[in-house]
Structure formats: C-alpha cells, structure tokens
Amino acid sequence: MFRRIGRLFVIKTRFEASMIIYALALGAIERGSVYLTQYPGTGGKLLFLACTGAVFMAGGKIFDCLRYERERREREAQAEAQAAA
C-alpha cells in the first residue's frame, strides 16, 4: 500500500518536472515579492534574486536526475539484452 502511494511522488517525465519547476517558480516569485516589500532597496532585490536563482538550480538538478535515470534504465536494458543473447 505504501509503495503505491510512494509512486505518486516520483517524477517520471519532463512534463511532470516542468510542472514542479513552475510551481517552485511561482512560490519563489511570491516570496521574492514579499522580500521586496519588507526590505526595500538593494537587500530586497538581492533576496529576490536568491529566490529565483534557487529555482534555476533546483530545476537543473531535476532535469539532470531525469536524464541520469533514463540513461541508467537504457544501460540496464542493454545489459539484459546482451545477457539474453
């Protein structure tokens, strides 16, 4: 039962990853706008940039992990095909 629920939280496709990154970006922009109002001037702008920069780093990591997982599955499939032959 827990395994079936856990599968819901696994990112499988680039579309799912893009939707998650979009949601992260919305939250980061919201938090950044709060920083701009709380800390007017350069400090608020730097915190805003830090929020959006974190989304870029997280998005890159998510896409890298998807590519790694796809390549790993392909290598395993090739190994199984060679072992069967």
Secondary structure in CASP SS format (residue, H / E / C, confidence):
PFRMAT SS
TARGET T0000
AUTHOR 0000-0000-0000
METHOD secondary structure of the structure
MODEL  1
M C 1.00
F H 1.00
R H 1.00
R H 1.00
I H 1.00
G H 1.00
R H 1.00
L H 1.00
F H 1.00
V C 1.00
I C 1.00
K C 1.00
T C 1.00
R H 1.00
F H 1.00
E H 1.00
A H 1.00
S H 1.00
M H 1.00
I H 1.00
I H 1.00
Y H 1.00
A H 1.00
L H 1.00
A H 1.00
L H 1.00
G H 1.00
A H 1.00
I H 1.00
E H 1.00
R H 1.00
G H 1.00
S H 1.00
V H 1.00
Y H 1.00
L H 1.00
T H 1.00
Q H 1.00
Y C 1.00
P C 1.00
G C 1.00
T H 1.00
G H 1.00
G H 1.00
K H 1.00
L H 1.00
L H 1.00
F H 1.00
L H 1.00
A H 1.00
C H 1.00
T H 1.00
G H 1.00
A H 1.00
V H 1.00
F H 1.00
M H 1.00
A H 1.00
G H 1.00
G H 1.00
K H 1.00
I H 1.00
F H 1.00
D H 1.00
C H 1.00
L H 1.00
R H 1.00
Y H 1.00
E H 1.00
R H 1.00
E H 1.00
R H 1.00
R H 1.00
E H 1.00
R H 1.00
E H 1.00
A H 1.00
Q H 1.00
A H 1.00
E H 1.00
A H 1.00
Q H 1.00
A H 1.00
A H 1.00
A C 1.00
END
